[in-house]
Amino acid sequence: PAGLDDVRRALDWVFRPTTLSTYDVDSKRVGVFGGSAGGNLAAMLAVTDHDSTAYAEGDRIRAVVDLSGPTNLTTRSTEADGVSAAFQRKQLLYLGCRTYSDCPAATRASPEYHVTSDTAPFFIGHSTDEFIPLWESQEFAATLRRHDVPVTFVAVEGSAHSIAQLDEAMSKRVASFLREHLG
């Protein structure tokens, strides 16, 4: 979990009292943003931040923007409507597994399986025809809703992946979401 450990350490740094005071950070207005693999990491950080004992009481992620982030890295991603065989190999390498059938890391690295009612609000953007299947974001949004987590889901026509979705209209939607949830 090296990538997740790295972003957790970065967030730990943000929430340090010295960082908060030095940079005038409002700990009640911290959000995370990521696209593609960074979307997975932002989502994982948000769905697991309630587990952290490193933050002071009340220091939490307050909003998340995930663009095209893989959210289900389990065998579900190998089905006919899943990711390509080439991407499966990359995903298994990332997970440190030889096969999906014997890969407990797949569930641990899938935000889909860690949502709680304490999870921060999400903005999820995903293109309709890109290499990360649309169903990953759709199913993740449904899971968030089942836990009463506020979620904005935007499906963008075409194949734009990750931050390539950020045209003027999408940028305005993301900014509006962040203003709403971070003040």
C-alpha positions as CSV (number, residue, x, y, z in Angstrom):
1,P,0.0,0.0,0.0
2,A,2.9,2.4,-0.6
3,G,0.9,4.9,-2.6
4,L,-1.8,5.1,0.0
5,D,0.8,5.3,2.8
6,D,2.4,8.2,1.0
7,V,-0.9,10.2,0.7
8,R,-1.7,9.4,4.3
9,R,1.6,10.8,5.3
10,A,1.0,13.9,3.3
11,L,-2.4,14.4,4.9
12,D,-0.9,13.8,8.3
13,W,1.5,16.6,7.5
14,V,-1.4,18.9,6.5
15,F,-3.2,18.2,9.8
16,R,-0.1,18.9,12.0
17,P,-0.6,21.9,14.3
18,T,2.5,23.5,13.0
19,T,1.4,23.1,9.3
20,L,-2.1,24.4,10.1
21,S,-0.7,27.5,11.8
22,T,2.3,28.1,9.5
23,Y,0.2,28.0,6.3
24,D,-3.1,29.2,7.8
25,V,-4.9,25.9,6.9
26,D,-8.4,25.5,8.1
27,S,-8.6,21.9,9.1
28,K,-12.4,22.0,8.6
29,R,-11.9,22.8,4.9
30,V,-9.6,20.0,3.6
31,G,-10.5,18.2,0.5
32,V,-8.7,15.8,-1.8
33,F,-8.7,15.6,-5.6
34,G,-7.3,12.9,-7.9
35,G,-7.6,11.5,-11.4
36,S,-7.1,8.0,-12.6
37,A,-4.7,6.2,-10.1
38,G,-4.8,9.5,-8.1
39,G,-8.6,9.2,-8.1
40,N,-8.2,5.7,-6.5
41,L,-5.8,7.1,-3.9
42,A,-8.0,10.1,-3.1
43,A,-11.0,7.9,-2.7
44,M,-9.1,5.4,-0.6
45,L,-7.8,8.2,1.6
46,A,-11.4,9.5,2.1
47,V,-13.1,6.1,2.7
48,T,-10.5,5.1,5.3
49,D,-9.7,8.4,7.0
50,H,-12.1,7.6,9.8
51,D,-9.7,4.7,10.8
52,S,-6.9,7.1,11.4
53,T,-5.8,7.9,14.9
54,A,-3.2,10.4,13.6
55,Y,-5.6,13.3,13.1
56,A,-6.9,15.4,15.9
57,E,-10.5,15.1,16.9
58,G,-12.6,16.5,14.0
59,D,-9.8,16.7,11.5
60,R,-11.3,14.9,8.5
61,I,-11.4,15.1,4.7
62,R,-14.5,17.2,4.0
63,A,-14.8,16.7,0.2
64,V,-13.4,14.4,-2.5
65,V,-13.1,14.8,-6.3
66,D,-12.4,11.6,-8.2
67,L,-12.0,11.6,-12.0
68,S,-11.9,8.2,-13.6
69,G,-10.5,6.5,-10.5
70,P,-10.5,2.7,-10.4
71,T,-12.8,1.8,-7.5
72,N,-13.1,-1.9,-7.8
73,L,-9.9,-3.8,-8.4
74,T,-11.3,-7.2,-7.6
75,T,-12.3,-10.1,-10.0
76,R,-15.3,-7.9,-11.0
77,S,-12.8,-5.9,-13.1
78,T,-12.0,-9.0,-15.1
79,E,-15.5,-9.6,-16.3
80,A,-16.5,-9.0,-19.9
81,D,-17.3,-5.4,-19.2
82,G,-14.2,-4.9,-17.2
83,V,-10.7,-3.5,-17.9
84,S,-8.5,-4.8,-20.7
85,A,-6.1,-7.7,-20.2
86,A,-3.2,-5.3,-20.5
87,F,-4.7,-3.1,-17.7
88,Q,-5.4,-6.2,-15.6
89,R,-1.7,-7.1,-15.7
90,K,-0.8,-3.6,-14.6
91,Q,-3.4,-3.8,-11.8
92,L,-2.1,-7.1,-10.6
93,L,1.4,-5.7,-10.6
94,Y,0.2,-2.8,-8.5
95,L,-1.6,-5.1,-6.1
96,G,1.4,-7.4,-5.8
97,C,-0.6,-10.5,-6.9
98,R,-0.3,-13.1,-9.6
99,T,-4.0,-13.7,-10.0
100,Y,-7.2,-12.0,-9.0
101,S,-8.5,-15.2,-7.4
102,D,-5.7,-15.2,-4.8
103,C,-5.4,-11.5,-4.1
104,P,-6.7,-10.2,-0.8
105,A,-5.0,-6.8,-1.6
106,A,-7.6,-6.3,-4.3
107,T,-10.4,-5.7,-1.8
108,R,-8.2,-3.6,0.4
109,A,-7.3,-1.4,-2.5
110,S,-10.9,-0.9,-3.7
111,P,-12.7,2.1,-2.3
112,E,-16.0,0.4,-3.1
113,Y,-15.5,-1.9,-0.1
114,H,-14.7,0.7,2.6
115,V,-17.5,3.3,2.4
116,T,-19.2,4.2,5.7
117,S,-21.8,6.8,6.6
118,D,-18.8,8.8,7.8
119,T,-17.3,9.1,4.3
120,A,-17.0,12.7,3.0
121,P,-19.1,13.9,0.1
122,F,-17.8,12.8,-3.4
123,F,-17.8,14.4,-6.8
124,I,-17.2,11.6,-9.3
125,G,-16.5,12.3,-13.0
126,H,-16.2,9.6,-15.6
127,S,-16.3,9.4,-19.4
128,T,-18.7,7.1,-21.0
129,D,-16.2,5.3,-23.3
130,E,-12.8,5.2,-21.6
131,F,-10.5,2.4,-20.5
132,I,-11.7,2.4,-16.8
133,P,-15.2,1.0,-17.2
134,L,-18.0,3.5,-16.4
135,W,-19.7,0.9,-14.2
136,E,-16.9,1.3,-11.6
137,S,-17.9,4.9,-10.9
138,Q,-21.6,4.1,-11.2
139,E,-21.4,1.3,-8.7
140,F,-19.2,3.3,-6.4
141,A,-21.7,6.2,-6.5
142,A,-24.5,3.8,-5.7
143,T,-22.5,2.4,-2.7
144,L,-21.9,6.0,-1.5
145,R,-25.7,6.7,-1.8
146,R,-26.6,3.5,0.1
147,H,-24.5,4.9,3.0
148,D,-26.2,8.3,2.7
149,V,-23.0,9.9,1.5
150,P,-23.7,13.0,-0.7
151,V,-22.4,12.2,-4.2
152,T,-22.4,14.2,-7.4
153,F,-21.9,11.9,-10.4
154,V,-21.2,13.3,-13.8
155,A,-20.9,11.1,-16.9
156,V,-19.0,12.9,-19.7
157,E,-19.7,11.8,-23.3
158,G,-16.6,10.4,-25.0
159,S,-13.3,8.9,-24.0
160,A,-11.6,11.7,-22.0
161,H,-9.7,10.1,-19.1
162,S,-9.1,11.7,-15.8
163,I,-8.2,15.4,-15.9
164,A,-8.8,15.5,-19.6
165,Q,-12.5,15.8,-18.7
166,L,-11.8,19.2,-17.2
167,D,-13.2,21.5,-19.9
168,E,-14.7,24.8,-18.7
169,A,-18.1,23.3,-17.9
170,M,-16.7,20.4,-15.8
171,S,-14.2,22.7,-14.1
172,K,-17.1,24.9,-13.0
173,R,-19.0,21.9,-11.7
174,V,-16.0,20.7,-9.7
175,A,-15.4,24.2,-8.3
176,S,-19.1,24.5,-7.3
177,F,-19.0,21.2,-5.5
178,L,-15.9,22.2,-3.6
179,R,-17.4,25.6,-2.7
180,E,-20.5,23.8,-1.4
181,H,-18.7,21.3,0.8
182,L,-15.6,23.3,1.8
183,G,-17.2,26.7,2.1
